[in-house]
Amino acid sequence: MTLFELAAEQKSAEVTDWAARLGWVAGLLLFIALVYWLMRQGWKWRGSLQSGLPDLPAAPDAPGAARLTMSGRYHGSTTAGQWLDRIVAHGLGTRSRVELTLTDAGLDVVRPGARDFFVPAGRLRGARLDKGIAGKVLAEGGLLVVTWEHGDTLIDSGFRSDRAAEHTTWADTLNTMITTTEGTAR
């Protein structure tokens, strides 16, 4: 008899203790539900810790002509310089599709299925290419990170374009716009 024939003849033992089996399955499902509930409580706790963050600004009625537009994904926002400290207040922790529009008035972030927000040009602080933000790690330069000021907090928001080649143009344009805005403000 070959090894293959021996393996074909072997069968799993039949379940004889259904009560024990169902008990283990029920216990596993309860454990998964507990872990999910704890994660949800942690998310709510983080949101309550960040409750001092002011409400997000809305886009002006007439923001002006678009300098750049981009379609892609919004991967979240963190405290500036701390790529794992996710901000969840006001829906900033919710990943979503995104349509970005840069105008002279600022950066308009439109997120279908999530809360839109607007970053006035005077609040933009910088832009860079990075590889990760709060739970999302990509290849080097695969993420456009925009730093902006909201209240007393500096925030990094991560975006990934559907066409990654756009990231460099966005970072350069944003940094030029910030430098020009700071130069005229002085």
C-alpha positions in Angstrom: 0.0 0.0 0.0 1.3 3.4 -0.9 1.5 6.4 1.4 -1.3 8.1 -0.7 -3.6 5.1 -0.2 -3.0 5.2 3.6 -3.8 8.9 3.8 -7.0 8.4 1.8 -8.2 5.7 4.2 -7.7 7.8 7.3 -10.7 9.8 8.4 -11.3 12.3 11.2 -12.7 11.0 14.4 -16.4 11.7 14.7 -17.6 14.2 17.2 -19.1 12.4 20.1 -19.4 15.2 22.6 -21.6 17.9 20.9 -22.2 19.8 24.2 -18.5 20.4 24.7 -18.0 21.4 21.1 -20.9 23.9 21.2 -19.7 25.2 24.6 -16.2 26.0 23.1 -17.8 27.7 20.1 -20.1 29.8 22.3 -17.1 30.7 24.5 -15.1 31.8 21.5 -17.9 33.9 20.1 -18.3 35.6 23.5 -14.6 36.3 23.7 -14.7 37.9 20.2 -17.7 40.0 21.2 -15.9 41.1 24.4 -12.7 42.1 22.4 -14.9 44.1 19.9 -16.7 45.8 22.8 -13.4 46.8 24.5 -12.1 48.2 21.2 -15.2 50.2 20.8 -15.0 51.5 24.3 -11.3 52.5 23.7 -12.4 54.4 20.6 -15.1 56.3 22.5 -12.6 57.0 25.4 -10.1 58.4 22.9 -12.8 60.6 21.5 -13.8 61.9 24.9 -10.1 62.8 25.6 -10.0 64.8 22.4 -13.4 66.6 23.1 -11.5 69.9 23.6 -10.8 70.0 19.9 -12.9 72.8 18.3 -15.5 72.0 15.6 -14.1 71.5 12.1 -14.4 74.5 9.8 -16.7 74.3 6.8 -15.7 75.3 3.3 -16.5 78.9 2.3 -19.3 79.6 -0.2 -16.8 80.9 -2.8 -13.4 79.3 -2.2 -12.0 80.4 -5.6 -10.5 78.6 -8.5 -9.0 75.2 -7.9 -5.2 75.0 -8.0 -5.1 71.2 -7.7 -7.6 68.4 -7.3 -7.1 64.8 -6.2 -9.2 61.7 -5.7 -8.0 59.0 -3.4 -8.2 57.8 0.2 -8.2 59.6 3.5 -6.3 57.5 6.0 -6.8 59.5 9.1 -5.3 62.3 11.2 -2.8 62.2 14.1 -1.2 64.6 16.4 1.6 66.2 14.4 4.9 64.3 14.6 3.2 61.3 16.4 2.2 59.0 13.6 0.4 56.5 15.9 -1.6 59.0 18.0 -4.8 58.9 16.0 -7.3 61.7 16.4 -10.9 60.4 16.4 -12.8 63.5 17.5 -15.2 65.0 14.9 -14.8 62.0 12.6 -11.1 62.6 11.8 -10.3 59.0 12.6 -12.7 57.6 10.0 -11.0 56.3 6.9 -12.8 57.1 3.7 -12.6 58.0 0.0 -11.6 61.6 -0.5 -11.8 64.4 -3.0 -9.2 67.1 -2.2 -9.4 70.6 -3.8 -6.7 73.1 -3.1 -7.7 76.8 -3.7 -6.2 80.1 -2.6 -8.7 80.0 0.4 -7.4 76.6 1.6 -7.8 72.8 1.4 -11.3 71.4 0.9 -11.6 67.8 2.1 -14.8 66.1 0.8 -15.3 62.6 2.2 -18.3 60.7 0.9 -19.8 58.8 3.8 -17.8 60.7 6.4 -17.7 64.3 7.7 -16.2 66.9 5.3 -13.8 69.6 6.5 -11.9 72.6 5.3 -8.4 73.8 6.3 -8.1 77.6 5.7 -4.8 78.6 3.9 -3.6 80.4 7.0 -3.8 77.2 9.1 -1.7 75.1 6.7 1.7 74.4 8.2 3.4 72.0 5.8 3.2 69.0 3.5 5.5 66.0 3.1 5.7 62.6 1.6 5.7 59.9 4.2 5.3 56.1 4.5 2.8 55.8 7.4 0.1 57.2 9.6 -1.9 55.5 12.4 -2.5 52.0 11.2 -1.5 52.5 7.5 2.0 51.8 6.3 2.9 52.1 2.7 6.1 52.3 0.6 8.3 55.3 1.2 6.6 58.4 -0.2 3.3 56.6 -0.7 1.4 59.0 1.6 0.8 62.7 1.3 0.8 64.1 4.9 -0.6 67.6 5.3 0.2 69.4 8.6 -2.3 72.0 9.8 -3.3 73.9 12.9 -6.7 73.4 14.5 -7.3 75.3 17.7 -4.1 74.8 19.7 -3.3 71.5 18.1 -1.1 70.7 15.1 -2.6 67.9 13.1 -1.1 65.6 10.4 -3.7 64.3 7.9 -2.7 61.4 5.6 -4.0 61.1 2.0 -3.2 58.6 -0.7 -4.0 59.6 -4.3 -5.4 57.1 -6.8 -2.4 58.3 -8.9 0.6 58.3 -6.5 2.7 60.4 -8.9 0.6 63.4 -7.9 1.9 63.4 -4.3 5.1 65.3 -5.1 3.2 68.0 -7.0 0.8 68.4 -4.1 3.6 68.6 -1.5 5.5 71.2 -3.5 2.5 73.3 -4.3 1.3 73.2 -0.7 4.7 74.2 0.7 5.1 77.0 -1.8 1.6 78.3 -1.0 2.4 78.1 2.8 5.7 80.0 2.3 3.9 82.6 0.2 1.1 83.0 2.7 3.5 83.4 5.6 5.6 85.9 3.6 2.6 88.1 2.9 1.3 87.9 6.5 4.5 89.4 7.9 
